[in-house]
Amino acid sequence: MSIALKEKKVMVVDMGEMGVCNIPCRTIARACEDILEEADVTEFSPLLQKDQSLPYLTEWLCESETSACVKKVPSVPKDWEPSSIFEAMIDEEVKSYRELRTSATKLLDRSLDHDRDAVIKQMKTMKEQMGNVFPKELELELMHMEKAAAAEGKQKKDEL
């Protein structure tokens, strides 16, 4: 994915291959993180499993669940150009990324049977080892697991 100017609008564009996560990728990831931090994602997974349409999911996340779409989209300056050019991953990077993603997904699948704190710790270690190659969707999952753990800890503290 990358950011490109299409029809006078900045759009997220599928480049057809995996790329290095540089400034445009980080911008997209940050926007997603900001939205998902505000959202109750426990309701989102069932919606995905029900094969809801993209317009429905967009409306739910953008308007019902968060305030992400309150602001009007700013116009694009006439001289705007992407800050960096799409850089495809080499085969070895793609292989490493896929292996990491598979390992992390297995870890998440097993997390139902394991201590959440241990899973969070393992994922943080994986993130430190992989650096910029750590998958953004797993980084978001880690963030949500940490958020849920913090909320649970606060709830237990409030009950005392």
Secondary structure, DSSP 8 states (H G I E B T S, - for coil): -EEEEETTEEEEE--SS-B---HHHHHHHHHHHHHHHHS-TTTHHHHHHTT--HHHHHHIIIIII-STTSS------TT---SS---B--HHHHHHHHHHHHHHHHHHHHTTTS-HHHHHHHHHHHHHHHGGGS-HHHHHHHHHHHHHHHHHHHHHHHH-
